[in-house]
Every structure is written in structure tokens, then in C-alpha cells.
């Protein structure tokens, strides 16, 4: 069953990199990602802020997603929405990153769908974000829908 939990204050940030901020009114879209991995949020956070990740050879200032929906159907708030996270290139300043933490490909690199309950939790959480920001749900995109 869908629920939320705020863990933003518990996650470390990069020791030297500083993040930029924005006004909530600057957020024009929500970008949905999959991690293609089943890990912990702290594990993902460590990967993101450490050198040599897939986004930056020196690490990112913060975890890359503001919200993460886990397989247990809990949506975790991981960084304040005013923090600009590094998840979608040139679109970062005006996008809020949300990720579904699950293995989205199999060993043959074929797509795997999330569970029905995870999809329902994701839909509910995206609706909550849209309502909170006063955003039309048409402004929810998949990561690969944006041109880089």
C-alpha cells in the first residue's frame, strides 16, 4: 500500500560540490526514471556522490532523484524540490527527478515491467506532486522522452 517517507535530512551530500537551488515555480516538468537496479537509497546516494558514476567522473552534489519509489510501495522524499539535482542534463533546472527503484531489464536486456502495486504507487505519487506544484499531469515525462 502506497505511503511516503521523508529521509532527505539523513542522506549525505558530496563533501565539496555545491548544489544550485531554484524556486518551486521554476519546476516545469517531472521526469520519471528507473534505476535498473534494486539497491538501497543510501547505496544509490553513495554511488551518485562518489567519483566515477555514470553522470560525473567526480560525483554529483546530491542524490540524483528528489523522490524514489521503492518495491515496497513507499515513496521516499530524498532531497528538497528546490535543489537542482543532476538527472536529465540540460533539463535539470526545470525538472523534478522521480525514480522507480527496480530491475527494469533482464539478463537478455529485455524490458521488465514493474509490479502492478509499484505502478499504482508511482501514479499516486506523481499525482500528489502534480497537485502540490499545481502542474498538469501532461508535464510528466519519461527520461528518454526528452531530447539531449
Secondary structure as a PSIPRED ss2 file (coil, helix, strand):
# PSIPRED VFORMAT (PSIPRED V4.0)

   1 X C   1.000  0.000  0.000
   2 X C   1.000  0.000  0.000
   3 X E   0.000  0.000  1.000
   4 X E   0.000  0.000  1.000
   5 X E   0.000  0.000  1.000
   6 X E   0.000  0.000  1.000
   7 X C   1.000  0.000  0.000
   8 X H   0.000  1.000  0.000
   9 X H   0.000  1.000  0.000
  10 X H   0.000  1.000  0.000
  11 X C   1.000  0.000  0.000
  12 X C   1.000  0.000  0.000
  13 X C   1.000  0.000  0.000
  14 X C   1.000  0.000  0.000
  15 X C   1.000  0.000  0.000
  16 X C   1.000  0.000  0.000
  17 X C   1.000  0.000  0.000
  18 X C   1.000  0.000  0.000
  19 X C   1.000  0.000  0.000
  20 X C   1.000  0.000  0.000
  21 X E   0.000  0.000  1.000
  22 X C   1.000  0.000  0.000
  23 X C   1.000  0.000  0.000
  24 X H   0.000  1.000  0.000
  25 X H   0.000  1.000  0.000
  26 X H   0.000  1.000  0.000
  27 X C   1.000  0.000  0.000
  28 X C   1.000  0.000  0.000
  29 X E   0.000  0.000  1.000
  30 X E   0.000  0.000  1.000
  31 X E   0.000  0.000  1.000
  32 X E   0.000  0.000  1.000
  33 X E   0.000  0.000  1.000
  34 X E   0.000  0.000  1.000
  35 X C   1.000  0.000  0.000
  36 X C   1.000  0.000  0.000
  37 X C   1.000  0.000  0.000
  38 X C   1.000  0.000  0.000
  39 X C   1.000  0.000  0.000
  40 X C   1.000  0.000  0.000
  41 X H   0.000  1.000  0.000
  42 X H   0.000  1.000  0.000
  43 X H   0.000  1.000  0.000
  44 X H   0.000  1.000  0.000
  45 X H   0.000  1.000  0.000
  46 X H   0.000  1.000  0.000
  47 X H   0.000  1.000  0.000
  48 X H   0.000  1.000  0.000
  49 X H   0.000  1.000  0.000
  50 X C   1.000  0.000  0.000
  51 X C   1.000  0.000  0.000
  52 X C   1.000  0.000  0.000
  53 X C   1.000  0.000  0.000
  54 X C   1.000  0.000  0.000
  55 X C   1.000  0.000  0.000
  56 X C   1.000  0.000  0.000
  57 X C   1.000  0.000  0.000
  58 X C   1.000  0.000  0.000
  59 X C   1.000  0.000  0.000
  60 X C   1.000  0.000  0.000
  61 X C   1.000  0.000  0.000
  62 X C   1.000  0.000  0.000
  63 X C   1.000  0.000  0.000
  64 X C   1.000  0.000  0.000
  65 X C   1.000  0.000  0.000
  66 X C   1.000  0.000  0.000
  67 X E   0.000  0.000  1.000
  68 X E   0.000  0.000  1.000
  69 X E   0.000  0.000  1.000
  70 X C   1.000  0.000  0.000
  71 X C   1.000  0.000  0.000
  72 X C   1.000  0.000  0.000
  73 X C   1.000  0.000  0.000
  74 X E   0.000  0.000  1.000
  75 X E   0.000  0.000  1.000
  76 X E   0.000  0.000  1.000
  77 X E   0.000  0.000  1.000
  78 X C   1.000  0.000  0.000
  79 X C   1.000  0.000  0.000
  80 X C   1.000  0.000  0.000
  81 X C   1.000  0.000  0.000
  82 X C   1.000  0.000  0.000
  83 X E   0.000  0.000  1.000
  84 X C   1.000  0.000  0.000
  85 X C   1.000  0.000  0.000
  86 X C   1.000  0.000  0.000
  87 X C   1.000  0.000  0.000
  88 X C   1.000  0.000  0.000
  89 X H   0.000  1.000  0.000
  90 X H   0.000  1.000  0.000
  91 X H   0.000  1.000  0.000
  92 X H   0.000  1.000  0.000
  93 X H   0.000  1.000  0.000
  94 X H   0.000  1.000  0.000
  95 X E   0.000  0.000  1.000
  96 X E   0.000  0.000  1.000
  97 X E   0.000  0.000  1.000
  98 X E   0.000  0.000  1.000
  99 X E   0.000  0.000  1.000
 100 X E   0.000  0.000  1.000
 101 X C   1.000  0.000  0.000
 102 X C   1.000  0.000  0.000
 103 X C   1.000  0.000  0.000
 104 X C   1.000  0.000  0.000
 105 X E   0.000  0.000  1.000
 106 X C   1.000  0.000  0.000
 107 X C   1.000  0.000  0.000
 108 X C   1.000  0.000  0.000
 109 X C   1.000  0.000  0.000
 110 X C   1.000  0.000  0.000
 111 X E   0.000  0.000  1.000
 112 X C   1.000  0.000  0.000
 113 X C   1.000  0.000  0.000
 114 X C   1.000  0.000  0.000
 115 X C   1.000  0.000  0.000
 116 X H   0.000  1.000  0.000
 117 X H   0.000  1.000  0.000
 118 X H   0.000  1.000  0.000
 119 X H   0.000  1.000  0.000
 120 X H   0.000  1.000  0.000
 121 X H   0.000  1.000  0.000
 122 X H   0.000  1.000  0.000
 123 X H   0.000  1.000  0.000
 124 X H   0.000  1.000  0.000
 125 X H   0.000  1.000  0.000
 126 X H   0.000  1.000  0.000
 127 X H   0.000  1.000  0.000
 128 X H   0.000  1.000  0.000
 129 X H   0.000  1.000  0.000
 130 X H   0.000  1.000  0.000
 131 X H   0.000  1.000  0.000
 132 X H   0.000  1.000  0.000
 133 X H   0.000  1.000  0.000
 134 X C   1.000  0.000  0.000
 135 X C   1.000  0.000  0.000
 136 X C   1.000  0.000  0.000
 137 X H   0.000  1.000  0.000
 138 X H   0.000  1.000  0.000
 139 X H   0.000  1.000  0.000
 140 X E   0.000  0.000  1.000
 141 X E   0.000  0.000  1.000
 142 X E   0.000  0.000  1.000
 143 X H   0.000  1.000  0.000
 144 X H   0.000  1.000  0.000
 145 X H   0.000  1.000  0.000
 146 X C   1.000  0.000  0.000
 147 X C   1.000  0.000  0.000
 148 X C   1.000  0.000  0.000
